[in-house]
Amino acid sequence: MTIFFWAAWNGEVEEVKDLLRKNPSLNVNWRNEENFAWTALYAACINGHDSVVSILLAHPDIDPNLKEEEGKTPFMTACWEGNTKQLPKMPLGRQRRNRRRKW
């Protein structure tokens, strides 16, 4: 486990900001193989740390679609855990058009 992952897991907002500022080459998508291949974003989502989620989603290198070892994304986990404040911030990827025709 990295300090960055630990900070996201525990909702340490200032620590997350400080680590990102001091380490521009930090791998924000690092996967904790000892913990179901969770990313820092996944850890923040599952624990309901909205402020950390916002910080991570604002990072240009973050990949919100990375799946953990059971195939769940941070978005899916936020839904499952009932952390709905995070949902409007989550990029949903390409929007699909409604192909139903009105007759």
WOKAPE-V99230 format. One record per pair of residues at least 24 apart in sequence whose ideal C-beta (glycine too) atoms are under 7 Angstrom apart, sorted by the first residue. I is the first residue (numbers start at 1). J is the second residue. D is the distance in whole Angstrom. If there is no record, write none. Layout:
BEGIN
i->[I | I]
j->[J | J]
d->[D | D]
END
This chain:
BEGIN
i->[1 | 1 | 2 | 4 | 5 | 5 | 5 | 5 | 8 | 8 | 8 | 8 | 8 | 9 | 9 | 11 | 11 | 11 | 13 | 13 | 13 | 16 | 16 | 17 | 20 | 28 | 28 | 28 | 28 | 29 | 29 | 29 | 29 | 36 | 36 | 36 | 37 | 37 | 38 | 39 | 41 | 42 | 42 | 42 | 45 | 45 | 45 | 45 | 45 | 46 | 46 | 48 | 48 | 50 | 50 | 53 | 53 | 54 | 57 | 64 | 64 | 65]
j->[32 | 34 | 30 | 40 | 30 | 32 | 40 | 43 | 40 | 43 | 44 | 52 | 56 | 43 | 47 | 47 | 49 | 52 | 51 | 52 | 55 | 52 | 55 | 55 | 59 | 56 | 59 | 61 | 62 | 61 | 62 | 63 | 66 | 68 | 69 | 70 | 68 | 69 | 68 | 66 | 74 | 68 | 74 | 77 | 74 | 77 | 78 | 83 | 86 | 77 | 81 | 81 | 83 | 85 | 86 | 86 | 89 | 89 | 89 | 90 | 91 | 93]
d->[6 | 7 | 6 | 6 | 7 | 5 | 5 | 6 | 4 | 5 | 5 | 5 | 7 | 4 | 6 | 6 | 4 | 6 | 5 | 6 | 7 | 5 | 6 | 6 | 7 | 7 | 5 | 5 | 5 | 7 | 7 | 5 | 6 | 5 | 5 | 7 | 5 | 4 | 5 | 5 | 5 | 6 | 5 | 6 | 4 | 5 | 5 | 6 | 6 | 5 | 6 | 7 | 5 | 5 | 6 | 5 | 6 | 6 | 5 | 6 | 6 | 7]
END
